[in-house]
Amino acid sequence: MPQAVDGRGFRALLSAQGFGDAATYMQSGNAVSPADGTPDGLSGSIREGRAAQFGFRPDVIALSLDGALAANPFPEADDAPSPLHLFFLRRPDTLDIAPLQGGAPRRTSGWRNGGPVLYLHMPSGFGRSKLAEKLARHFSSGPKTGRNLRSCRKIAELARGIG
């Protein structure tokens, strides 16, 4: 039976796998660590380590946040970061954006496809957004995770403080 994994258990697992100074962000499942290797290789290593130690094999997406933060196509979110959501896709080809096409997205709200990152800016709120609802129906089963810009910045700050 799978066990619950808290931040200490996840950090210990990463350390045992040679990830060194791992740190976790809240109880979000996000961890940062200096690491060498490809994103797919790192993801696979962590996924298999979780399976061996805890009995389940979760989707894991390894990435560098700096590039995603620097490529932010919604500069107006810099002062109000919570309405901008970044969806990280382990396989960008699993996102079907065709249903979202049909005119350029408005500059003050909408979406931008950044390859492995989909930026969704919803100043009126994520829960009330028709675009977010439409997008959710068209995500395929590929591994993905999303965080708002505020959380991404906090995780990147945590990463800069280690190693």
Secondary structure as UniProt FT lines:
FT   HELIX           7..16
FT   TURN            17..18
FT   STRAND          23..25
FT   TURN            26..29
FT   STRAND          30..32
FT   HELIX           39..54
FT   HELIX           65..70
FT   HELIX           75..78
FT   TURN            82..83
FT   STRAND          84..89
FT   HELIX           92..94
FT   HELIX           98..100
FT   STRAND          110..114
FT   TURN            115..116
FT   STRAND          117..121
FT   TURN            123..124
FT   TURN            127..128
FT   HELIX           130..138
FT   STRAND          144..148
FT   HELIX           149..160
//
